[in-house]
Amino acid sequence: MSSCCLAACLFALYPQIAASQSRTVQLFAHRGGAYEFDENTMSAFEDSYNNGLRGFETDVRITKDGVLIIFHDASLERMTGQEGSIEEMTWEELRSIRTKKGNPIPTVDEVIDFFADKPGIYLEFEMKTDEKKYPQEKLEKYCDQLYEKVTAKKPASSTYLFTSFDKRPLRYIKANYPDADMLFITPKPCSDETVKEALDLGINRLGCTLDGTSRASVKAAHAAGVFVSCYPGRSLEDFQLGVALGCDYLCSDIPVQVKQWVDKWGNSDVLNVTVK
């Protein structure tokens, strides 16, 4: 059954599901809101923030000359129409390139500076490190630099997380910066297996797929002390499903639309939920 169909079924019963308690869910803009704005650009973060979003996710890569930048893909092609690999180009080569919508590629410094005077922000930095492009020595320098930058200007009331599918940077940061907030991302649903993977890393946040995740598995994760974040967030139905499953964090490619829907219906007889 698809996420949309399952969400529809759950929401037919949702008054009974939601009536027992008020829920607060951390909604965050995936890549700044990839379906509503130009993903992973300063324009996206600014527009999402100005529309009331206080949760964000972004992707971090490093250039050939050691500059941390915000970009999801290893290749420039999808976003810019140009050829080239981020890790094989210098910042000088990349800084003049524009997305298809005319926006520059931002650095990590630019994102951090934008949020430095904005308290109460939830911000995930996904470390896009694969073993071929990031051998161990390079990986460690990447992690050291990212940790230093992320923590230098973080408001005390904000939560900045280091996240990844790759266990190597998570292990390194956990070992060297035990105070860091972290989240392990898996391509699998929430289950005893994936909860154990997170706990074995010393991490109490798990990012997992909506498909295959059940209310029972989320409750079991909570009982084990693990917070659950689910993806994808391509539609309003995906968000509704995540709420019904009991997720703590939900990413969305349409965060403004989701927030507007929650603002309208969040305190109604149908739904008892708020987003932060």
Backbone torsions as a table, in degrees:
resi	resn	phi	psi	omega
1	MET	NA	134.2	-178.7
2	SER	-71.7	162.6	177.6
3	SER	-58.9	-40.7	-177.8
4	CYS	-63.7	-46.4	-179.6
5	CYS	-64.5	-42.3	-179.6
6	LEU	-64.4	-40.7	178.3
7	ALA	-61.5	-41.4	179.2
8	ALA	-61.1	-42.9	179.1
9	CYS	-64.0	-44.3	-179.3
10	LEU	-64.5	-39.8	-176.7
11	PHE	-74.9	-16.1	170.7
12	ALA	-64.2	-29.1	179.3
13	LEU	-105.9	6.9	-167.8
14	TYR	-62.0	-34.3	177.4
15	PRO	-54.3	-38.2	178.7
16	GLN	-70.9	-35.6	179.8
17	ILE	-68.7	-42.6	-171.3
18	ALA	-87.3	-20.3	-169.6
19	ALA	-65.6	-24.4	-172.1
20	SER	-71.5	-26.4	-176.7
21	GLN	-161.8	156.8	174.1
22	SER	-82.7	139.8	-177.9
23	ARG	-118.9	140.1	169.1
24	THR	-118.4	124.4	-177.6
25	VAL	-116.7	136.7	174.0
26	GLN	-82.0	105.3	174.8
27	LEU	-87.9	134.3	175.8
28	PHE	-137.3	146.1	-174.6
29	ALA	-80.7	108.7	-179.4
30	HIS	-67.1	119.3	-175.4
31	ARG	55.7	29.8	-179.0
32	GLY	84.0	1.8	-177.2
33	GLY	105.1	69.6	-165.8
34	ALA	-65.6	-25.5	-179.8
35	TYR	-92.3	-15.8	-178.1
36	GLU	-103.2	-25.7	-176.3
37	PHE	-136.0	177.9	179.1
38	ASP	-78.4	103.4	-166.6
39	GLU	-53.9	141.2	174.7
40	ASN	56.8	34.3	173.4
41	THR	-117.3	160.2	177.1
42	MET	-60.8	-33.3	177.1
43	SER	-59.1	-41.3	179.9
44	ALA	-65.2	-47.0	-179.1
45	PHE	-64.5	-41.9	179.7
46	GLU	-64.4	-45.2	-178.0
47	ASP	-67.5	-41.0	177.3
48	SER	-63.4	-44.2	179.0
49	TYR	-61.2	-45.1	-178.4
50	ASN	-67.1	-18.1	175.5
51	ASN	-93.9	11.8	172.9
52	GLY	98.3	-0.5	178.8
53	LEU	-74.1	141.2	176.9
54	ARG	-126.9	7.2	175.8
55	GLY	-123.1	138.4	-174.2
56	PHE	-146.0	156.0	173.3
57	GLU	-136.1	143.1	177.8
58	THR	-148.1	172.9	-173.2
59	ASP	-123.9	136.7	-173.8
60	VAL	-118.8	126.8	172.4
61	ARG	-125.5	168.9	179.8
62	ILE	-125.2	137.1	-178.6
63	THR	-77.3	172.0	-179.6
64	LYS	-57.9	-33.1	-178.4
65	ASP	-101.0	17.8	168.8
66	GLY	87.9	21.3	177.6
67	VAL	-97.7	127.2	178.4
68	LEU	-79.8	124.4	-178.1
69	ILE	-127.9	166.2	-179.1
70	ILE	-101.5	111.9	-179.7
71	PHE	-167.1	135.1	-177.5
72	HIS	-80.4	-54.3	-172.7
73	ASP	-79.4	153.6	171.8
74	ALA	-70.6	-30.5	-178.7
75	SER	-100.2	149.6	177.1
76	LEU	-77.0	-17.8	-161.9
77	GLU	-59.0	-49.8	-174.2
78	ARG	-61.6	-42.3	-174.1
79	MET	-86.5	-29.9	-173.1
80	THR	-116.9	-17.6	-175.2
81	GLY	79.6	2.6	179.5
82	GLN	-106.7	159.1	177.2
83	GLU	-89.9	153.3	177.1
84	GLY	140.8	152.6	178.6
85	SER	-111.7	129.8	-176.5
86	ILE	-52.0	-50.4	-174.3
87	GLU	-69.5	-13.2	-179.3
88	GLU	-103.9	7.7	-179.2
89	MET	-122.1	151.8	177.2
90	THR	-84.6	163.6	177.0
91	TRP	-63.7	-35.0	178.3
92	GLU	-60.8	-36.4	178.1
93	GLU	-73.0	-31.8	-174.4
94	LEU	-88.2	-27.4	-169.5
95	ARG	-65.7	-24.2	-179.8
96	SER	-90.6	-7.5	-178.5
97	ILE	-77.4	141.7	179.7
98	ARG	-119.1	152.0	173.4
99	THR	-69.3	171.4	178.8
100	LYS	-62.0	-20.7	177.9
101	LYS	-97.3	5.5	172.0
102	GLY	92.5	12.7	-178.8
103	ASN	-99.5	144.9	176.4
104	PRO	-75.4	160.6	174.3
105	ILE	-78.9	123.5	-178.2
106	PRO	-84.0	158.3	171.1
107	THR	-91.9	163.3	174.1
108	VAL	-59.4	-38.7	179.1
109	ASP	-57.1	-41.0	-179.1
110	GLU	-63.9	-42.8	179.2
111	VAL	-65.1	-45.8	-179.7
112	ILE	-62.6	-42.1	178.7
113	ASP	-63.5	-37.6	-179.8
114	PHE	-62.6	-40.4	-176.4
115	PHE	-91.4	-3.2	-173.4
116	ALA	-61.6	-32.2	-178.8
117	ASP	-105.0	19.2	-177.7
118	LYS	-120.3	100.2	-176.9
119	PRO	-72.4	162.1	173.6
120	GLY	72.2	28.9	-178.7
121	ILE	-94.5	139.2	170.3
122	TYR	-106.4	120.3	-172.5
123	LEU	-140.0	119.6	178.1
124	GLU	-98.9	129.5	173.2
125	PHE	-106.7	102.3	179.3
126	GLU	-82.8	124.7	-177.7
127	MET	-87.2	109.8	-175.0
128	LYS	-90.4	71.3	-175.0
129	THR	-114.1	115.3	171.4
130	ASP	-108.9	157.5	-170.1
131	GLU	-64.3	-32.4	-178.2
132	LYS	-67.8	-45.3	-177.1
133	LYS	-85.4	-17.4	-175.7
134	TYR	-130.1	76.1	172.1
135	PRO	-62.8	166.4	-167.4
136	GLN	-55.3	-45.7	-177.5
137	GLU	-62.3	-44.0	178.2
138	LYS	-65.8	-39.8	179.4
139	LEU	-59.8	-43.6	-178.3
140	GLU	-65.3	-41.4	177.5
141	LYS	-64.3	-40.4	176.8
142	TYR	-58.7	-49.7	-178.1
143	CYS	-64.0	-43.7	179.5
144	ASP	-60.2	-46.2	-178.8
145	GLN	-65.8	-43.1	-179.0
146	LEU	-65.1	-44.7	179.7
147	TYR	-60.1	-45.2	-179.2
148	GLU	-59.9	-45.1	-178.1
149	LYS	-69.6	-44.0	-175.8
150	VAL	-64.2	-39.1	-175.6
151	THR	-86.0	-16.7	-173.4
152	ALA	-64.3	-36.9	-173.9
153	LYS	-124.0	20.8	-178.7
154	LYS	-74.1	123.7	174.1
155	PRO	-60.8	146.3	-175.8
156	ALA	-59.4	-30.7	-177.1
157	SER	-88.2	-1.4	-179.3
158	SER	-94.8	157.8	175.4
159	THR	-119.4	114.5	176.8
160	TYR	-110.2	126.3	-176.1
161	LEU	-115.8	145.6	170.7
162	PHE	-98.9	123.0	-175.8
163	THR	-130.4	157.4	176.8
164	SER	-173.4	153.7	164.7
165	PHE	-77.7	-27.4	-176.3
166	ASP	-82.4	121.2	-177.7
167	LYS	-73.3	-21.5	-175.0
168	ARG	-61.9	-51.1	178.6
169	PRO	-66.6	-30.8	177.8
170	LEU	-65.5	-43.7	178.3
171	ARG	-63.2	-42.2	-177.6
172	TYR	-65.1	-46.5	-179.1
173	ILE	-65.8	-41.0	178.6
174	LYS	-60.6	-40.5	-177.9
175	ALA	-72.4	-35.2	-173.2
176	ASN	-102.0	-21.2	-179.6
177	TYR	-136.8	71.5	-172.6
178	PRO	-63.6	-14.1	178.5
179	ASP	-82.4	-7.7	-174.9
180	ALA	-68.4	138.8	171.3
181	ASP	-81.9	133.1	-172.2
182	MET	-139.7	160.1	176.3
183	LEU	-145.2	129.8	176.7
184	PHE	-93.5	127.3	179.3
185	ILE	-103.5	134.1	177.5
186	THR	-124.8	149.3	174.4
187	PRO	-81.9	12.4	-177.4
188	LYS	-113.5	166.6	176.1
189	PRO	-75.0	170.6	173.9
190	CYS	-67.1	129.9	-178.9
191	SER	-160.6	172.6	175.5
192	ASP	-57.0	-37.8	-178.6
193	GLU	-64.2	-49.3	-175.9
194	THR	-74.1	-32.1	173.9
195	VAL	-62.0	-43.0	178.7
196	LYS	-63.4	-38.8	177.7
197	GLU	-58.4	-44.5	178.9
198	ALA	-64.0	-48.0	-178.4
199	LEU	-63.9	-35.5	177.4
200	ASP	-63.9	-25.5	175.7
201	LEU	-84.7	-5.6	-176.0
202	GLY	78.4	25.5	-175.0
203	ILE	-116.3	136.4	-177.9
204	ASN	-109.3	21.9	174.0
205	ARG	-130.4	133.5	-177.0
206	LEU	-125.6	126.0	172.8
207	GLY	-101.2	123.1	-173.4
208	CYS	-144.1	173.5	-175.5
209	THR	-81.8	144.6	172.3
210	LEU	-61.8	-46.7	180.0
211	ASP	-62.2	123.0	179.4
212	GLY	94.6	-14.3	177.8
213	THR	-83.3	137.5	-179.3
214	SER	-119.5	163.3	174.4
215	ARG	-60.6	-37.5	-180.0
216	ALA	-64.2	-40.6	-179.3
217	SER	-69.4	-35.2	177.1
218	VAL	-67.8	-42.2	177.2
219	LYS	-61.7	-39.0	178.5
220	ALA	-66.4	-38.8	176.5
221	ALA	-62.0	-45.1	178.3
222	HIS	-60.8	-40.7	178.8
223	ALA	-62.8	-28.8	178.2
224	ALA	-86.6	0.3	179.1
225	GLY	85.6	20.5	-177.3
226	VAL	-111.2	129.7	174.6
227	PHE	-84.8	145.8	-172.9
228	VAL	-116.3	128.9	173.9
229	SER	-118.5	133.2	-178.0
230	CYS	-121.4	150.2	177.2
231	TYR	-141.8	164.4	2.3
232	PRO	-81.5	174.9	177.1
233	GLY	-129.8	59.9	-173.6
234	ARG	-84.9	-16.2	-174.0
235	SER	-144.7	166.3	174.2
236	LEU	-62.2	-35.2	179.0
237	GLU	-63.8	-34.7	176.3
238	ASP	-61.5	-43.4	178.3
239	PHE	-63.5	-45.8	-179.8
240	GLN	-59.3	-41.6	177.8
241	LEU	-62.8	-44.5	179.8
242	GLY	-60.7	-39.9	176.8
243	VAL	-63.8	-45.7	-179.3
244	ALA	-62.6	-32.0	179.2
245	LEU	-75.4	-17.4	179.7
246	GLY	94.8	19.0	-178.1
247	CYS	-64.5	150.1	178.6
248	ASP	-89.3	-34.5	-178.6
249	TYR	-129.3	141.1	177.3
250	LEU	-139.3	122.8	176.1
251	CYS	-84.1	158.0	177.4
252	SER	-151.0	139.2	171.1
253	ASP	-84.2	-10.5	177.4
254	ILE	-125.9	56.1	-171.6
255	PRO	-64.2	-33.7	180.0
256	VAL	-66.4	-44.9	177.7
257	GLN	-60.6	-43.1	179.5
258	VAL	-63.4	-46.4	-179.2
259	LYS	-61.8	-41.4	178.7
260	GLN	-62.2	-39.3	178.8
261	TRP	-65.4	-44.2	179.3
262	VAL	-66.1	-41.1	178.6
263	ASP	-59.5	-33.5	-179.1
264	LYS	-79.7	-42.6	-170.8
265	TRP	-111.8	-4.2	-170.7
266	GLY	-63.0	-27.1	179.4
267	ASN	-112.8	27.7	-179.1
268	SER	-92.1	178.2	176.3
269	ASP	-68.3	-20.8	-178.0
270	VAL	-83.2	-32.4	-171.0
271	LEU	-141.7	138.4	177.7
272	ASN	-128.7	72.2	-174.6
273	VAL	-145.8	146.6	172.6
274	THR	-126.0	159.3	175.1
275	VAL	-117.6	152.3	175.7
276	LYS	-128.5	NA	NA
